[in-house]
Amino acid sequence: MAALSVTVNGATVEAEVEDRTLLVHFLRDHLHLTGTHVGCDTSQCGACVVHVNGRAVKSCTMFAVQADGGAITTIEGLAKDGRLHPVQAAFQEHHGLQCGFCTPGMIMTAVDMLARHAHPDDATIRQELEGNICRCTGYLNIIKAIRAAAEAG
Amino acid sequence: MYTAPFRYLRPKTLAEAETLFRESSDARYIAGGQTLIPTMKQRLAAPAQLIDIARIPSLDFIRREGTMLVIGASTRHADVAASPIVRGAIAALALLAGEIGDPAVRHKGTLGGSVANNDPAADYPAGVLGLGATVKTMRRAIAADAFFTGMFETALEPGEIVTEIVFPLPLRSAYAKFPNPASRYAMVGVFVARFGNGVRVAVTGAAPCVFRVPEMEAALAKDFSPDAIAHIAIAADGLNSDLFGSAEYRAHLVTVMAKRAVAAALL
């Protein structure tokens, strides 16, 4: 077992976890933050993307202990005072989802993308979504939503 | 729980890391973990101890030293890709790093981890061998030509940690990769570098281990143009063959991607 001290969505969390606990399982099973999804389990689909110290990472490809001392943001941490984050609002407005399973990862990836590229063109958006798979939308509305969020931001 | 149980250790210094390794029964180092963790999740690897070297500060840096570019082993792919120092010194290396995996993988994966793992389809080995870089460890300096020894095999000894890689600055260089559309690993990737005293051509993805193409290097030293190597074909014998492409297809791709790399280097 390992002692773990992290900040999750702004709140300090102290926990004891088995060393082999994946970050995604720590978030879902220990903290009950089930907005972060497990999709492919092979580091490809991006449904599990969260931010660790401000950078998008795949939480199925990281042990919780590796995040010790760090700050984690999940999809639950984006909305402020009951108001959706601009990227969440843009996904809603532009119907950037169908079943919604990939959406938390898509949005966390999009927020990270826009932090690095304030005004990405469509080619950049597509390239930056390389690590996120959606099986419903055909991506067009996801790209539209991200473009709209960038223009609004 | 997906992985076998292990004990997680996080030393503060390189010396402490090596001591822990020596005292461990079956340890693996972990840096970004973007290859090791998926491997452990499938239980293809089950180390008893995991020694996390990602946070050792002395391994995370990028600096220009005269005609050399020096990058610390735990520097993330995203940091190499975005670095003005790397872009100014060897733009092709920054572009190569920016094409590895996807953004989330590039936020975790490290230079040292990639070269120490020596995946047959990894990108960095082509850059390290193509630029004739030197791999430094706590114990010694190893020339790229002697470092990559086979499929997932390197000259590293048990417990030896890559600390930094020293890249000589080329006059011109470029990396051309034909990515597997799903994994983004290289079906074939060719790194071409022109120096004052010659040209180096390194190929990844095509064979069990990154390799050089002396015939192309000689032709390009005389005439650095895509046409100079258009007639040079690589033998398919011993090349990788899988559901994504036959050995013959990969052999064909080597010449195609080498020509594209030379054309890009001339831009």
Boltz contact constraints between the chains, C-beta under 6 A:
constraints:
  - contact:
      token1: [A, 2]
      token2: [B, 8]
      max_distance: 6.0
  - contact:
      token1: [A, 19]
      token2: [B, 8]
      max_distance: 6.0
  - contact:
      token1: [A, 20]
      token2: [B, 1]
      max_distance: 6.0
  - contact:
      token1: [A, 20]
      token2: [B, 3]
      max_distance: 6.0
  - contact:
      token1: [A, 20]
      token2: [B, 5]
      max_distance: 6.0
  - contact:
      token1: [A, 43]
      token2: [B, 38]
      max_distance: 6.0
  - contact:
      token1: [A, 49]
      token2: [B, 104]
      max_distance: 6.0
  - contact:
      token1: [A, 55]
      token2: [B, 107]
      max_distance: 6.0
  - contact:
      token1: [A, 56]
      token2: [B, 103]
      max_distance: 6.0
  - contact:
      token1: [A, 56]
      token2: [B, 104]
      max_distance: 6.0
  - contact:
      token1: [A, 57]
      token2: [B, 104]
      max_distance: 6.0
  - contact:
      token1: [A, 57]
      token2: [B, 107]
      max_distance: 6.0
  - contact:
      token1: [A, 57]
      token2: [B, 108]
      max_distance: 6.0
  - contact:
      token1: [A, 58]
      token2: [B, 104]
      max_distance: 6.0
  - contact:
      token1: [A, 61]
      token2: [B, 37]
      max_distance: 6.0
  - contact:
      token1: [A, 65]
      token2: [B, 8]
      max_distance: 6.0
  - contact:
      token1: [A, 128]
      token2: [B, 103]
      max_distance: 6.0
  - contact:
      token1: [A, 130]
      token2: [B, 102]
      max_distance: 6.0
  - contact:
      token1: [A, 131]
      token2: [B, 102]
      max_distance: 6.0
  - contact:
      token1: [A, 131]
      token2: [B, 104]
      max_distance: 6.0
